[in-house]
Amino acid sequence: MDTEEFLLPRSRQANERLHALIPGGAHTYAKGDDQYPENLAPVISHGRGAHVWDVDGNRYIEYGSGLRSVSLGHAHPRVLEAVRREIDRGSNFVRPSIVEVEAAERFLATVPTAEMVKFAKNGSDVTTAAVRLARAVTGRPRVAVCGDHPFFSVDDWFIGTTPMSAGIPASTTELTVAFPYGDLAATEELLTRYQDEVACLILEPAGHAEPPPGYLAGLRELADRHGCVLVFDEMITGLRWSEAGAQGLYGVVPDLSTFGKALGNGFAVSALAGRRDLMEWGGLRHSGDRVFLLSTTHGAETHSLAAAMAVQTTYVEEGITARLHALGERLAAGVREAAAGMGVGDHLVVRGRASNLVFATLDENRQPSQEYRTLFLRRLLAGGVLAPSFVVSSALDDADIDRTVDVVAQACAVYRKALDAADPTPWLSGRPVKPVFRRLV
């Protein structure tokens, strides 16, 4: 066993302070220290570009920055310049700022498949608004979610379907049904079983695998034929797949779509976009019942909208999506070569689109293993790589990728030892990392 110790005493103390004051020790469950090896959850001091520093003074190459939101790198100069300009002019007023219409024009020019847009602060706001709008427009109660995608909203209609459903009435959860990704026949069977009850189909248009040929177009046809609203959750695919999201790449237009994460490069902004005739139900220029679509105190905060405009402009002018794909392809090839070279190519598996890579850690029987994930994360952290995923930012350079691959190779050498022993326990130094969605702590 390698006895090299990597200690984070100040981070450990900061985590204790976090848990004493904040339930879960973080404001996002995916950032919790239970997602990291025991006593090896760094608390961040600051970040610049593709690097972050913890309170112990360690520097890391960072992946999955801000849960995929910081796709241009930390403290990006074009974004910060736009934000500073607006901060000096005030952030929130009693009436709309002119920035709101400018941000809407910029968004709709970048995502031309949408006709109207409304901004909010986080993804859950806008996905729930899409669901509410679909129910209002169709007069139907049920929501059909893609059961193969892990997260849509913190609100009851979705969280009730997860193992963390405490506090949510069964009557709410029963109105949410699931369909499998890529299976049009199963989806049609669901829509037939709940004939005239399903308000919308909501899914991420793409995930760790490309959509099967004709699948998204087939969903579009099914939604039309059964009279339900087609909603694309573009939180992850938005900008990373193309500037106009997956809908822009694959050429299938949803009725409604939701954006967030990369849209603000870490600043809080999300968007609900879609067809004018649907979106106007939440407006003042129609004669029907009013729909409480979105109304948030901070949804149009000027500096966050300025950040979104700067992000979209940067993506278009600098070819950021192509850069993300090039960096991801270099990383995936390097990691796969390193894993194969150490004899663990069938156990450390890189998956996903190049701009949105994740990794799976498989045991001796090639089954997903939290123990082997823990072993792998320990070695990455000790090597200065903070990587709950391999999702790249455009601030990475070739030297960062090459350094990451070297650290991965070292981690794979330990992985091979554990596989040979058929027991990763000696290399864990504590409890294994845990999945976010679980019933018990």
SULFEN-V18077 format. One record per backbone hydrogen bond with DSSP energy under -0.5 kcal/mol. CO is the residue of the C=O (numbers start at 1). NH is the residue of the N-H. If there is no record, write none. Layout:
BEGIN
co: (CO/CO)
nh: (NH/NH)
END
This chain:
BEGIN
co: (1/5/8/9/10/11/12/13/14/15/16/17/18/18/22/23/28/29/32/33/34/37/40/42/43/46/48/49/50/51/52/53/53/54/58/60/60/61/64/64/65/65/66/69/71/73/74/76/77/78/79/80/81/82/83/84/86/87/91/97/97/98/99/100/101/102/103/104/105/106/107/111/116/118/120/122/123/124/125/126/127/128/129/130/131/132/133/134/135/142/142/143/143/144/145/145/146/155/155/156/158/159/163/165/167/169/169/170/172/173/175/175/177/179/180/182/183/184/185/186/187/188/189/190/192/194/194/197/197/199/200/200/201/202/203/203/207/208/209/212/214/215/216/217/218/219/220/221/222/223/223/224/229/229/230/230/231/231/232/232/234/235/236/237/237/238/242/242/244/245/246/247/251/252/255/256/257/258/259/260/261/261/262/264/267/270/271/271/272/273/274/274/275/275/276/278/279/280/281/291/296/298/301/301/302/303/304/305/306/307/308/309/310/311/312/313/314/315/315/319/320/321/322/323/324/325/326/327/328/329/330/331/332/333/334/335/336/337/338/339/339/340/344/344/347/347/349/351/353/354/357/358/360/360/361/363/367/369/370/370/371/372/373/374/375/376/377/378/379/380/381/384/385/386/390/391/393/397/398/399/400/401/402/403/404/405/406/407/408/409/410/411/412/413/414/415/416/417/418/418/419/424/425/425/431/436)
nh: (3/7/12/13/14/15/16/17/18/19/20/21/21/22/25/26/31/32/35/36/434/40/42/44/55/53/51/74/62/48/60/45/46/57/54/52/62/386/67/68/69/70/69/71/394/76/49/80/81/82/83/84/85/86/87/88/89/90/302/100/101/102/103/104/105/106/107/108/109/110/111/114/274/272/270/126/127/128/129/130/131/132/133/134/135/136/137/138/139/199/200/145/177/202/147/179/149/158/159/160/161/162/165/168/169/172/173/174/175/176/143/177/145/147/183/184/187/188/189/190/191/192/193/194/195/197/198/142/199/229/144/202/231/146/205/233/353/352/207/215/218/219/220/221/222/223/224/225/226/227/228/227/201/231/255/256/203/233/234/258/238/262/240/241/242/240/239/245/248/249/250/251/253/254/275/232/273/234/271/263/264/266/265/267/269/120/259/273/118/257/115/116/278/279/280/281/282/283/291/293/299/301/304/305/306/307/308/309/310/311/312/313/314/315/316/317/318/319/320/323/324/325/326/327/328/329/330/331/332/333/334/335/336/337/338/339/340/341/342/344/345/343/347/348/349/362/360/358/356/357/390/351/349/362/369/366/363/373/374/433/375/376/377/378/379/380/381/382/383/385/384/61/387/63/357/64/396/401/402/403/404/405/406/407/408/409/410/411/412/413/414/415/416/417/418/419/420/421/422/423/422/427/428/429/38/438)
END
